[in-house]
Amino acid sequence: MGVPQMASLYINDVLIPVEDSKLTTTILRIIDIDHKTGNLLVISVSSSLKKPWVADLAHVSSEIESGALRVDRDVPAKYMLKSEESLSDAEKESRENSWEMIKEIVQGRNAGDLFVDGQFGKVVSSHAASLKVSRTIIYKLLYRYWAYGQSKNVFLWQSTGWGAPGKRKTYKDGAQPGRPPLYRGIVKKERAIRLSEFDLNCIEVSYLRYVNKKESSVKKAFDWMVQNYYREVASDGTIGDVKRGLHPTISQFRFTAKQYFSRLAVLRAHAGAIRWNKDHRPIKGSAVDGVIGPAHRYEIDATIADIYLVHRINRNWLIGRPVLYIVVDAYSRMIVGLHVGLAGPSWEGARHALYNAFTSKVEYCKRYGVKIKEHEWPCHHIPKEVSADRAELLSNAGQEFSNTLDVTLKIAPPYRPDWKSIVESRFRLINQGLSLKFLPGGVDARRAERGDRDYQLDARYDLDQFTAMIINEILYHNATLHLPQLATNDMVRDEIELFPIDIWKWGMSNSLLKLKSRSDAEIKIGLLPTALASVKRAGIYFKGVFYTCSLAEHEQWFANAHNFGYKKVKVWYDPNSADNVWIQDGSGFIRLEIVDYMKEKFSGVRLEEVEDRIAIIKQISPEKEFERLNLVARTRDANKAIDKIANRQKKLAPPPASKAAAKANKLGNRNAELKIQRAAESADLSSLQPNGSSDVEYLSTPEVKKPEPTGRKKSMLRLVSSKLSGDK
């Protein structure tokens, strides 16, 4: 009866008492699960942390079914959600220091193993004694690590110091290193010397010439050192003889150089990276050695797909070849995550594939028109390890992802595809399944003859359509790839089908690995890219789209931005859809909504395509630009001709008596000009009257007797008449 409930519990889940719980009155966190004994190791999440204790799994399952307990994921503390760039060097150092103090106790070991036969106190006492610290410090660090989610970020507030390196061997006054060398029974003058820092540097630099193959032998590297560093220099600057007895011997040279360079390092340098990996490197086993279950190790890699795609808005716009990211579970060979984008292989693309691997696939597939149920692609777990290329995860962002989600990074060295051979082979299987070179727009290397049609012109799939095809191929791969080589004795005993999805489900149901759960907030912080958006009068402006949310409207962000200047706000976004943009509110996230008048254009569209659309529609065709330039030229010519006429008329007019006279009576001059304008407009309207041949009869306006002008008006009319007479 309890098996379904046990299968649904994960490490880091919290048990919340609802009503009448006999187990606890405080919130408990699960820090270990032992399905063999049917026990849970839990710790109380309270202000005063205390020692973990064992709870009966059957009792917990019973209270969950009855409603006395509720299983949930906790909300992490705000300090645990800090981004890596916001941490000071001191904070990072204190975190690493605290982690190192308990690392040997918790890493690679289940928490429950520490409490078998009362060993916990002995382990802590022994560890504290080896570190020469109080047991209380170790207890506090362990309790905090377990209670707050087993992540290194729980130690961000700690600080302490570290030691220093050791010292070199010293000699007594007058003592010479080594046995006195003899020649025919007589002690030689040239013997070993006390090596100074200068001598050590000379040896290292000289031996490096042999390692780098600039010298063909160790003896020649030694000769080079003596020639360049141990010669007499005369007062006039000329180089003289070797300083006899004042330079290291060849034996010292060989012995000391070995302290800097191992024999394997020298062999590796002389063989070269390719020959070393091919002929000299050790073969340690298969690609899954040490992997004990699903989600133990994920491998991630990227490749440029051999197909050209088009833009969804205009099918005549080529957008080039997409970048395909694949995440594979090393244990079951399940493809657990993917991302199809346009960004080159980098962390920016890898993080989207990892986010896809860590979250449910139902909504993701639905976005591309592929309807699945949870059991068809049940991969939404955070692994213990992620293996990737240096380009993807060797960065500050990759380190932040590791610290936030407590995932160990395994970075493959350059030119070592064998370190992630499983994911490398997935690309070959997908290419074979889809036969990309035979699809419209597919790159076919055989089409190299002149006169063949350019395969780019046949492109017809957009990014979403190609993604849907990849999803279908992955679902087929997970369900049909037969893997008899992965069979174990337990699998054979249980007679499971040896396909990736069946191996995954069997591994999960048999609890071969104890997985940790993480909140959506932690996953977003650790994986999603961030950027700054502008809060403006019309909304939160990000990548050409305006957004809004209840928090912004409640706090009147937009009115404040309009009246007191716009501000910046940090957003987390998923490039797969313009709808997936969030802002952080405390320890949670609020999803932004596209404003109503932009939803039709941008809802459901990738952010990459939004940027492409905005960039493309801003462009002006060459014909329109040529037409604009011609129109500008003609307009300037016409305005210049008018300016010449006005300038000539200004010069012909008599100059004013003074500057004051020129500026006087502006109102009268304005009214006079107004009457002239009205008379001209009346004449224009009179010319629009129909002629006598028209069949339409128009009613004539009765004549209205105009009043006699007043004295002021008479004066104005005389002024206008005199000006008109003067113009003539």
Secondary structure, DSSP 8 states (H G I E B T S, - for coil): --HHHHHT--BT-EEEE-SS-SS-SS-EEEEEEETTTTEEEEEE-SSS----EEEEHHHHHHHHHHTSEEEE-----GGGG--GGGS-HHHHHHHHHHHHHHHHHHTTS-GGGGGGGG-HHHHHHHHHHHHTS-HHHHHHHHHHHHHTTS-GGGGTT---------------TT--SS---EETTEE-S-------HHHHHHHHHHHHHHHTTSSSSHHHHHHHHHHHHSEEE-TTS-EEEE-TTSS--HHHHHHHHHHHS-HHHHHHHHH-HHHIIIIIS-----TTTT--STTSEEEEEEEE-SB-EE-SS-TT-EEE--EEEEEEETTT--EEEEEEESS-SSHHHHHHHHHHHHS-SHHHHHHTT----GGGS------SEEEEEHHHHSSHHHHHHHHHHT-EEEEE-TT-GGGGHHHHHHHHHHHHHHTGGGSTTB--TT--STT---GGGG----HHHHHHHHHHHHHHHHHH---GGG--HHHHHHT---SHHHHHHHHHHTT-S--B---HHHHHHHHS-EEEEEEETTEEEETTEEEE-HHHHHTTHHHHHHHH--EEEEEEE-TT-TT-EEEEETTEEEE-EE-HHHHHHHTT--HHHHHHHHHHHT---HHHHHHHHHHHHHHHHHHHHHHHHHHHHHHHS---S-HHHHHS-HHHHHHHHHHHHHHHHHHHHHTTS--TT-S---------------HHHHHHHHHHHHHHHHH-
